[in-house]
Amino acid sequence: MTQPILATAPVTGAPPTLPRVLCVGGEPRVLDGLALHLRRRYDLLTATSGAEALTVLEENPGVAVVVSDMRMPGMNGAAFLARVRETYPEIVRILLTGHSEMESAVAAVNEGQIFRFLTKPCPAPALLAAVSSAVELHRLMT
């Protein structure tokens, strides 16, 4: 009597692709903190200014989410996120800012049409939940 042949899923050998997230901020400690919480779950890119981040976006297609600090050298988060919205409307935008920057944050919401607004210091669970929701929104939009 012969045994039935069991069907198995093909093995491709390719690891699953992680969603790509870009974190932008002028303070290395803030970027290090974001990276600490996000690097295991996402293909993480970082930049220390808005201008550098725009170059990173140009050179790395497929970014799903941008997390930007409000205070950065040369270009603040509101201006940067507005540029991202104009050039890459499919990228979901998150703003990270201090409590004292509310007026600037309102500008970022209006100009950059951000998805979430997070305040510093941002607890890890809140950051992870916001980025996860942003990645899901990106999947639905693309």
LINFEN-V878427 format. One record per residue. RES is the residue in one letter. PHI is phi in whole degrees, -180 to 180 (* if undefined). NEAR is the number of other ideal C-beta (glycine too) atoms within 12 Angstrom. Layout:
((RES/PHI/NEAR) (RES/PHI/NEAR))
This chain:
((M/*/3) (T/-91/4) (Q/-83/5) (P/-68/6) (I/-86/6) (L/-88/6) (A/-79/6) (T/-127/6) (A/-70/6) (P/-64/7) (V/-101/7) (T/-93/8) (G/82/6) (A/-87/7) (P/-70/8) (P/-63/9) (T/-80/13) (L/-85/20) (P/-61/28) (R/-92/32) (V/-127/42) (L/-111/46) (C/-107/43) (V/-128/48) (G/-171/39) (G/-86/28) (E/-106/24) (P/-56/15) (R/-65/15) (V/-66/31) (L/-62/30) (D/-62/17) (G/-65/24) (L/-63/39) (A/-62/27) (L/-55/18) (H/-88/29) (L/-106/34) (R/-64/21) (R/-82/13) (R/-103/24) (Y/-137/31) (D/-79/25) (L/-96/30) (L/-118/34) (T/-135/34) (A/-150/37) (T/-101/29) (S/-157/26) (G/-63/35) (A/-63/21) (E/-63/26) (A/-64/41) (L/-64/30) (T/-66/18) (V/-60/30) (L/-64/34) (E/-66/18) (E/-88/15) (N/-132/22) (P/-65/16) (G/91/23) (V/-68/38) (A/-93/39) (V/-139/47) (V/-117/51) (V/-110/51) (S/-122/54) (D/-74/44) (M/-76/40) (R/-90/30) (M/-147/34) (P/-70/19) (G/84/19) (M/-144/29) (N/-78/31) (G/-60/44) (A/-63/34) (A/-66/28) (F/-63/47) (L/-66/47) (A/-64/28) (R/-65/30) (V/-62/39) (R/-59/27) (E/-68/18) (T/-89/21) (Y/-132/31) (P/-62/18) (E/-80/24) (I/-79/42) (V/-84/38) (R/-114/44) (I/-126/48) (L/-109/48) (L/-117/40) (T/-150/37) (G/-81/22) (H/-63/16) (S/-78/12) (E/-108/24) (M/-60/17) (E/-61/15) (S/-67/28) (A/-66/32) (V/-62/17) (A/-62/24) (A/-65/40) (V/-62/26) (N/-74/17) (E/-83/23) (G/-98/38) (Q/43/22) (I/-73/35) (F/-84/33) (R/-139/33) (F/-121/33) (L/-117/37) (T/-104/22) (K/-91/27) (P/-73/18) (C/-99/30) (P/-62/14) (A/-53/19) (P/-61/12) (A/-68/21) (L/-62/32) (L/-63/27) (A/-65/19) (A/-66/33) (V/-68/39) (S/-61/26) (S/-64/22) (A/-66/35) (V/-62/34) (E/-64/18) (L/-61/23) (H/-60/28) (R/-61/16) (L/-70/13) (M/-83/16) (T/-107/18))
